[in-house]
Amino acid sequence: MSVETQWLAQSIEEIKTQGFCCIPNFLSPTKLAEVRAALDKHIGSFHGRNNFEGTKTERVYTLVGRDKVFEDIVEDERILALCDAFLEPNFLLTASQAIRLAPGETPQPFHADDSFYPIARPRPMVSLSMICAVDEFTAANGGTEVIPGSHLWSEEKLAGEYRRGEGALDVDLEQRLAGQTVTVEMPAGSCVVFAGNLLHRGGANNSQGPRCAFSNQYCQPWARTQENFFLGIPTEKARSMSPRVQELLGYSIHPPFMGQLSASHPRKALEEGFIPPVMRSS
Ligand SMILES: O=C(O)CCC(=O)C(=O)O
């Protein structure tokens, strides 16, 4: 399957103008079933610790290392084509996680996924995110809420409003932002792709059932990744992955030498019997 040119051009335009685009039927019914089966094995082992992670939310971090189906999705050619359009060559996977909101979950604070890179806005995105619905997303069950156009907002527009105190929730602001919000309602298997500087949040789950999703985020090749995949994914596991996924995890060089391993290409670390130079006697 190759990425359809017209679809790609339109999706790029939507991300440029409104900050996001949707991919209906991103997963085939078979892939969606595989995702659900894989998630069943992992969901429930990590409970959100705060309002951001969600106190009624289960998360599974390092999803890419948990099942082959997630490795395949990480290198989905439609997502990588969008990354190619907005990020520099050698972009990296920065986060990979499942997010399951239980009934009663409250809305997340509005945030941008690349807000922790201290580069003044307005600015290009440092990362690109995708969130795929594993359960249907509705306004009632906490479907992701986005603020169209907010990826273009300046520092001034955010200052004293959104960032009134690090991590503090400004209730007035939350209400003002909520008035500009669009809920991404989509069937299970569809996904939303959005700029890392777009304001968004997981909504409140006022339904009777869970709202499960997974998200992969990609960042510029010069930015520090959120997840430390070198530590999270053992070498033996990384060795079995495709060359493209290995590159996305950081077994790659961003010229001239970012990511080097003692002056060698980092993929050397995946060779059988590799001994780190610092452990060699000569
Ligand atoms: O669950 C969602 O819909 C959004 C989650 C999110 O934005 C996050 O955890 O950073």
The ligand as an ORCA input file, in Angstrom:
! r2SCAN-3c Opt
* xyz 0 1
  O      -6.445     10.552     26.037
  C      -6.521     11.503     25.277
  O      -7.475     11.684     24.521
  C      -5.427     12.536     25.240
  C      -4.265     12.150     26.102
  C      -3.172     13.155     26.094
  O      -3.217     14.151     25.443
  C      -1.985     12.920     26.920
  O      -2.006     12.093     27.825
  O      -0.964     13.619     26.694
*
